[in-house]
Amino acid sequence: MSILNAVSLSRRPAAAFVVIGLFWGCFAAHVPVLKAQLGASDGLFGLLLLGSATGLVSSMWLAPKADKVLGAAGMQVGVVFLALAWTLPAHVTTPLLFAGAMALVGLASGMLDVIMNARVSELEATHRRPLMNANHAMFSVGYAVAALTASATRDAGISPTLVFAGLAVLCVLIVPMMRMGVMQVDADPTYAGHYPFWPIALCGAVTLVAFMSEATVEAWSALHVERTLGGGAAEGALGPAMLGLTMAIGRFSGQMVSEHLREVTVVKVAAAMSATGAVIAAVAASPIMAYLGFGILGLGVSVIGPMGLALVGKLVPPHLRTEAISRVAVIGFSGFFFAPMLMGLLSEFFGLRVAFAAVAVLLLSAIPLASSVAKHPAAVT
């Protein structure tokens, strides 16, 4: 009942989380198709995905301003913008145009992400209970559903263009239910002249580790199963689907755990668990073993990012909450774009097994970062 109540309290931003999950899950399952469509090598494809980082960085500055201007319609406009942006990459066959299309996707995704996370943080402050994990679980639900559906459409030979267009129409249809008022908070004179740099930097680093690891599996798990382990198209699409399913389970579980344990403790345990999953995926001898690794990684990494976003919402003064979350969100979600590039280069020179082993090392770095967050529980300068 706790999970259902959390989703009910935050149903409007939860719907936005589902929308983003649907698009990224669909994209992850179509990576082998899009890569072949472009005729790109692993390294080039990774670099092309870096185009999204340009849009994402822009969203860090634009999202807080757009949030103030759009107010209650912020999430609605964000969903329409995202749906339109995602219609572009699926039918582009030129690498440069693909990078430009992904830059627009990064801008749209980043803006909606900041706004919906800010709305959840406001609801957490209003209801005095954690809600972030439940909402990020809804992203994972959408991601898994889209990846599973895409495995069927790929087997049926349906083009990515048609799949993304249909998904865009579906998401636009639920826009009316996403209108949500914005909490108005006056500046606290206590914090005049101070800026919460350390909470943003540390929570951003924790979130970055989580989302870089997640993005690696999203973008390259299908290729790992199909190319390294000899799986078919449907088996490849099950890689990101397994991640999405286990992340949904992990985040719904994290919603309950976060009401009883400190966020920092949960992050440390989750980092060790997800690193183990990455190692299993790296040494896998069959698709089944790789799915096991992706599943364990998903269960662990699922709670790390939401915890980082929830922490910064608690550590900064209320009037700076949206701005702080936008900074942490952009730092963290840049991992979705930098990770595929780095993964592509590692795969190009050393193979996907080494690349997944590198993910395990990255995840372990979240443990000392979480300890640093604990040492700055009230940092505001």
Protein Blocks (a to p, Z undefined) as FASTA:
>chain_A
ZZmmmmmmmmmmmmmmmmmmmmmmmmmmmmmmmmmmnopafklmmmmmmmmmmmmmmmmm
mmmmmmmmnmmmmmmmmmmmmmmmmmmmmmpcbfklmmmmmmmmmmmmmmmmmmmmmmmm
mmmmmnopafklmmmmmmmmmmmmmmmmmmmmmmnopafklmmmmmmmmmmmmmmmmgcc
dddddddfklgoiacfklmmmmmmmmmmmmmmmmmmmmmmmmmmmmmnopafklmmmmmm
mmmmmmmmmmmmmmmmmmmbcfklmmmmmmmmmmmmmmmmmmpcbfklmmmmmmmmmmmm
mmmmmmmmmmmmmmpcfklmmmmmmmmmmmmmmmmmmmmmmmmmmmmmnojklmmmmmmm
mmmmmmmmmmmmmmmmmgcZZ
